[in-house]
C-alpha cells in the first residue's frame, strides 16, 4: 500500500526552476554495506554482459541472487535502494489546481548516459527478453526494463532517475536532482503564488533512521548551491595563504642570516 500526502504552501520567490530531493543520515546504510559504493565501479553494473547477467560480482552481495538463486539485475545495495517516491505539483489559481509539468529529461550526468552505462541488446526485438532468467531488485516495484515503457531512450539502465541515483554522493547528507521546471507557462520558472504538492510515499527511511526532504531551488551559471565546497575552498585557501606568509618569513630570515655571515 502506497501512502500519499498533499502539502499546500506559498512560494514568494520568483523563477524557481529546479526540484530536488534530499537525504540525511544515509551513512547508516553506507557503513552497513560496503558494496554500496563498490558495486558501481564498472560500466556494466557489476555484471559481464557476455555472461547474460548470470554471474554478478562478489561486491553485489547480499543483493546478488534471490532466494531461488536467480541473479538480481541490477545487483548491489545501491541499486536495490533506489529512491522511488513520486511527486505531483500544482499551482492553485482562484481555487483551481493547474498542474505544473515536471521535466525529467537530461537530469543525469552526460557521461553517465552516453559513456558509463549501456543497455543490453534486445533479443528477437524484445528488450525484456534480454533480462530472461533474472529477477528485479528486492525493493523495486518493477523490473529495469519497465522503468519507462513509453520512452525506449529512458528505459533500463539508461533511465534518468536510475542514473541520478547511481551517481554516488560524497557525503551521507546529499541532494539529487529530481525534476526541472522548463515547460509551458512555467518555462521561466515558478511565479510567486500558492502551490499544492502531492507526495506518494514509496521509499522507507525508518530502517536506517534517515530523513527525506524536498528542495525547490534556482541554478545560476556557476551551478547549484553547495555549502560544503564553498567552506572547503575558503578553509584550504586560508591555510595556503597563512602557510605562504610563514614560508616567506622563514625564507627572509634565513636568507638575511646567510648574507650577514658572508
C-alpha atoms as one frame of an Amber mdcrd trajectory, in Angstrom:
protein
   0.000   0.000   0.000   1.380   3.385  -1.066   0.729   6.390   1.174   0.438
   9.933  -0.078   0.247  13.387   1.417  -0.695  16.733  -0.068   1.165  19.839
   1.070  -0.215  23.316   0.352   2.217  26.200   0.622   3.055  29.623  -0.737
   6.161  30.453  -2.741   7.322  34.036  -2.512  10.399  33.615  -4.706  10.115
  34.040  -8.460  11.698  31.850 -11.139  12.268  28.660  -9.150  13.241  26.095
 -11.763  14.702  23.032 -10.038  13.093  20.357  -7.908  15.354  18.063  -5.882
  15.016  15.528  -3.112  17.430  15.346  -0.212  18.554  12.503   2.024  20.005
  12.680   5.527  21.754  10.019   7.607  22.474   7.710   4.690  25.745   7.000
   6.497  23.908   4.235   8.367  23.371   2.424   5.080  26.860   3.048   3.736
  28.588   1.839   6.902  26.478  -1.314   6.960  27.024  -2.309   3.338  30.493
  -1.851   1.920  29.209  -2.773  -1.530  27.050   0.381  -1.589  29.869   2.234
  -3.317  31.944  -0.578  -4.780  29.170  -2.010  -6.906  29.047   0.940  -9.317
  32.692   0.817 -10.291  32.167  -0.862 -13.664  30.324   0.231 -16.755  28.121
  -2.815 -16.516  26.609  -2.504 -13.067  28.712  -5.346 -11.685  27.751  -7.733
 -14.487  29.519  -9.120 -17.503  27.053  -8.766 -20.379  28.749 -11.642 -22.201
  27.534 -13.937 -19.443  23.989 -12.544 -19.839  23.786 -11.367 -16.243  24.367
 -14.840 -14.848  27.442 -14.008 -12.777  27.040 -10.966 -10.520  30.263  -9.896
  -8.844  31.021 -10.537  -5.196  30.667  -6.850  -4.313  26.953  -7.121  -5.102
  26.394  -9.286  -2.023  23.932  -9.575  -0.321  21.888  -8.447  -3.336  23.387
 -10.796  -5.928  20.761 -13.547  -6.045  17.237 -14.017  -4.760  16.101 -16.895
  -2.542  15.769 -19.138  -5.618  19.323 -18.368  -6.767  18.197 -16.193  -9.672
  20.609 -13.334 -10.448  19.308  -9.902  -9.483  19.535  -7.223 -12.190  20.771
  -4.638 -11.446  22.556  -6.090  -8.456  24.069  -4.423  -5.406  22.930  -2.392
  -2.432  22.903   0.992  -4.136  20.687  -0.227  -6.973  18.382  -2.047  -4.569
  17.934   1.150  -2.530  16.943   3.355  -5.484  14.776   6.318  -4.471  11.218
   5.832  -5.774   8.969   8.452  -4.185   6.957  10.379  -6.785   5.600  13.929
  -6.729   2.861  15.982  -8.372   2.992  19.781  -8.274   0.031  22.084  -8.872
  -0.415  25.840  -8.869  -3.616  26.943  -7.132  -5.306  29.725  -9.106  -8.642
  31.011  -7.782  -9.237  27.716  -6.021  -8.451  25.642  -9.127  -5.450  23.347
  -9.455  -3.231  23.742 -12.509  -0.635  21.010 -12.941   2.972  22.138 -13.236
   4.828  19.969 -15.790   7.977  18.437 -14.322  10.718  17.718 -16.854  12.791
  14.612 -16.162  14.852  14.704 -19.356  18.587  15.217 -19.165  18.783  15.347
 -15.364  21.631  12.819 -15.182  25.295  13.447 -15.982  26.072  13.380 -19.706
  28.946  10.958 -19.137  26.713   8.521 -17.251  24.097   8.437 -20.001  26.415
   8.424 -23.007  29.538   6.628 -21.794  29.383   4.872 -18.451  26.132   2.905
 -18.707  24.755   0.735 -21.504  21.653  -1.334 -22.028  21.870  -4.962 -23.174
  20.868  -5.659 -26.767  17.299  -6.719 -27.424  16.655 -10.403 -28.083  14.447
 -11.094 -31.119  13.283  -7.498 -30.985  12.309  -7.690 -27.322  14.188  -5.624
 -24.757  12.538  -7.536 -21.899  13.874 -10.832 -23.283  17.419  -9.605 -22.653
  16.623  -9.972 -18.949  15.312 -13.541 -19.145  16.470 -15.685 -16.245  16.930
 -12.699 -13.933  14.801 -11.002 -11.281  14.324  -7.372 -10.284  15.954  -5.907
  -7.149  14.091  -6.863  -3.978  12.902  -3.335  -3.157  11.877  -2.420  -6.707
   8.178  -2.449  -7.676   9.057  -3.300 -11.287  11.938  -4.583 -13.377  14.617
  -2.427 -15.013  13.110  -2.927 -18.472   9.804  -1.485 -17.189  11.147   1.775
 -15.731   9.738   3.756 -18.672   7.702   1.798 -21.218   6.703   4.988 -23.065
  10.248   6.074 -23.940  12.842   3.468 -25.001  15.611   6.040 -24.541  14.668
   6.396 -20.866  14.319   2.729 -20.035  16.539   0.111 -18.451  19.975   1.183
 -17.263  19.616   4.484 -19.160  16.626   5.622 -17.131  17.309   9.152 -15.896
  16.114   8.557 -12.328  18.229   5.412 -12.128  21.333   7.212 -13.396  20.857
  10.089 -10.948  20.582   7.656  -8.045  23.590   5.591  -9.137  25.802   8.691
  -9.234  27.315   8.380  -5.774  27.267  11.282  -3.355  30.386  12.358  -1.483
  28.609  12.731   1.867  25.829  10.882   3.713  23.726  14.053   3.552  23.060
  14.988  -0.064  20.673  16.310  -2.676  19.853  14.732  -6.008  18.020  16.411
  -8.851  14.510  15.022  -9.319  12.966  17.235 -12.000  13.343  20.579 -13.727
  10.591  23.072 -14.425  11.145  24.155 -18.011   7.913  23.738 -19.957   4.695
  25.545 -20.824   3.650  28.545 -18.771   6.446  27.785 -16.311   9.379  27.852
 -18.735  10.745  30.907 -16.921  10.282  29.258 -13.519   7.546  29.198 -10.896
   5.848  32.543 -10.281   5.089  33.542  -6.699   1.797  32.111  -5.511   0.060
  29.179  -3.850   1.012  25.619  -4.735  -0.071  22.109  -3.848   2.447  19.260
  -3.760   1.274  15.645  -3.602   3.892  13.216  -2.311   3.498   9.497  -2.998
   5.484   7.710  -0.305   7.285   4.594  -1.521  10.785   4.996  -0.114  11.270
   3.823   3.506  13.822   5.581   5.706  12.921   4.390   9.209  15.059   1.253
   8.874  18.247   3.353   8.854  16.942   6.307  10.882  17.071   8.571   7.862
  15.146  11.638   6.755  13.844  12.889   3.418  13.311  16.446   2.279  12.217
  18.334  -0.819  14.113  21.332  -2.112  12.949  23.919  -4.644  15.851  25.953
  -5.940  17.310  28.048  -8.721  20.567  27.441 -10.502  22.979  30.046 -11.802
  25.673  29.850 -14.466  28.026  28.762 -11.686  25.867  25.745 -10.832  23.771
  24.863  -7.812  24.349  25.795  -4.203  26.948  23.722  -2.358  27.865  24.990
   1.103  30.400  22.238   1.712  32.542  23.064  -1.312  32.412  26.789  -0.566
  33.540  26.287   3.027  36.202  23.785   1.965  37.644  26.188  -0.609  37.726
  29.043   1.918  39.432  26.908   4.573  42.022  25.472   2.183  42.636  28.878
   0.610  43.106  30.496   4.028  45.547  27.778   5.102  47.522  28.252   1.899
  47.744  31.992   2.496  48.897  31.515   6.098  51.496  28.939   5.069  52.706
  31.237   2.292  53.264  34.066   4.778  55.034  31.712   7.213  57.301  30.338
   4.489  58.073  33.872   3.292  59.088  34.900   6.813  61.244  31.792   7.239
  62.861  32.325   3.844  63.585  36.001   4.561  65.044  35.219   7.984  67.440
  32.534   6.770  68.358  34.470   3.634  69.373  37.571   5.580  71.237  35.406
   8.122  73.338  33.910   5.324  74.136  37.382   3.945  75.244  38.603   7.390
  77.518  35.566   7.816  79.060  36.251   4.449
